[in-house]
């Protein structure tokens, strides 16, 4: 019985997040329909800015997680090289994903 409460909490949080995203998508749809009824179109967004923006955001989150997780290596009883253990994946994965998105932005940039 005690295991059901955390499970319901996780499901509830995910339902709120995905419900909010669905609501945003629905509002975007309604806005597009309202513009189309008036004979207007959406202003075009320049492609490519999203990669850089998300790359910087995800990279800095990964960097912060890496800095925050690094002291665990000193307190663990294991001897890992440079005190980098498997817990560092929580910071390295978003760090290198962000670096990859930033690199992709600059490699595919059109002048």
C-alpha positions as CSV (number, residue, x, y, z in Angstrom):
1,X,0.0,0.0,0.0
2,X,2.8,2.4,0.7
3,X,4.3,1.9,-2.8
4,X,1.1,3.2,-4.5
5,X,1.4,6.7,-3.1
6,X,4.8,7.5,-4.8
7,X,3.5,5.9,-8.0
8,X,0.4,8.0,-8.0
9,X,2.5,11.1,-7.3
10,X,4.7,10.4,-10.3
11,X,1.7,9.7,-12.5
12,X,0.0,12.8,-11.3
13,X,3.0,15.0,-12.0
14,X,3.4,13.5,-15.5
15,X,-0.3,14.0,-16.1
16,X,-0.1,17.7,-15.1
17,X,3.0,18.3,-17.3
18,X,1.6,16.5,-20.4
19,X,-1.9,18.1,-19.8
20,X,-0.3,21.5,-19.8
21,X,1.6,20.7,-23.0
22,X,-1.6,19.5,-24.6
23,X,-3.3,22.7,-23.5
24,X,-0.6,24.8,-25.1
25,X,-0.9,22.9,-28.3
26,X,-4.6,23.3,-28.3
27,X,-4.3,27.1,-27.8
28,X,-1.8,27.3,-30.6
29,X,-4.3,25.4,-32.8
30,X,-7.1,27.8,-31.9
31,X,-4.9,30.8,-32.6
32,X,-4.0,29.4,-36.0
33,X,-7.7,28.8,-36.8
34,X,-8.7,32.4,-35.7
35,X,-6.0,33.9,-37.9
36,X,-7.0,31.8,-40.8
37,X,-10.7,32.9,-40.5
38,X,-9.5,36.5,-40.7
39,X,-7.3,35.7,-43.8
40,X,-4.0,36.1,-42.0
41,X,-1.1,33.8,-41.6
42,X,1.4,33.3,-38.9
43,X,4.7,35.2,-39.1
44,X,7.5,33.0,-40.2
45,X,10.1,32.1,-37.6
46,X,13.7,31.9,-38.6
47,X,14.9,28.3,-38.5
48,X,18.1,27.4,-36.7
49,X,17.8,29.6,-33.6
50,X,16.1,26.7,-31.7
51,X,19.2,24.5,-31.9
52,X,21.5,27.0,-30.4
53,X,19.0,28.0,-27.7
54,X,18.3,24.5,-26.6
55,X,21.9,23.5,-26.9
56,X,23.0,26.2,-24.5
57,X,20.1,25.5,-22.1
58,X,20.7,21.7,-22.0
59,X,24.5,22.1,-21.9
60,X,24.4,24.4,-18.9
61,X,22.0,22.2,-17.1
62,X,24.4,19.3,-17.7
63,X,27.4,21.3,-16.6
64,X,25.6,22.3,-13.4
65,X,24.6,18.6,-12.7
66,X,28.2,17.5,-13.4
67,X,29.6,20.0,-10.9
68,X,26.9,19.0,-8.4
69,X,27.5,15.3,-8.8
70,X,31.3,15.4,-8.7
71,X,31.7,15.4,-4.9
72,X,30.0,12.1,-4.7
73,X,33.2,10.5,-6.0
74,X,35.1,11.6,-2.9
75,X,32.5,10.2,-0.5
76,X,32.1,6.9,-2.2
77,X,34.1,4.0,-0.9
78,X,35.1,2.9,-4.5
79,X,38.3,4.0,-6.2
80,X,37.3,5.5,-9.6
81,X,39.8,7.3,-11.8
82,X,39.5,11.1,-11.2
83,X,36.6,10.3,-8.9
84,X,34.3,10.0,-11.9
85,X,31.9,7.2,-11.4
86,X,28.6,6.1,-13.0
87,X,26.6,8.8,-11.2
88,X,28.3,11.3,-13.4
89,X,26.3,10.1,-16.4
90,X,23.4,12.2,-15.0
91,X,25.4,15.3,-15.8
92,X,27.5,14.2,-18.7
93,X,24.6,13.0,-20.9
94,X,22.9,16.4,-21.0
95,X,26.2,18.3,-21.1
96,X,27.3,16.5,-24.3
97,X,23.8,16.6,-25.8
98,X,23.9,20.4,-25.4
99,X,27.3,20.6,-26.9
100,X,26.1,18.4,-29.8
101,X,23.1,20.7,-30.4
102,X,25.3,23.8,-30.3
103,X,27.8,22.2,-32.7
104,X,25.0,21.2,-35.0
105,X,23.8,24.7,-35.1
106,X,27.1,26.1,-36.2
107,X,27.8,23.3,-38.7
108,X,24.4,23.7,-40.5
109,X,24.4,27.5,-40.3
110,X,23.7,29.2,-43.6
111,X,25.2,32.5,-44.3
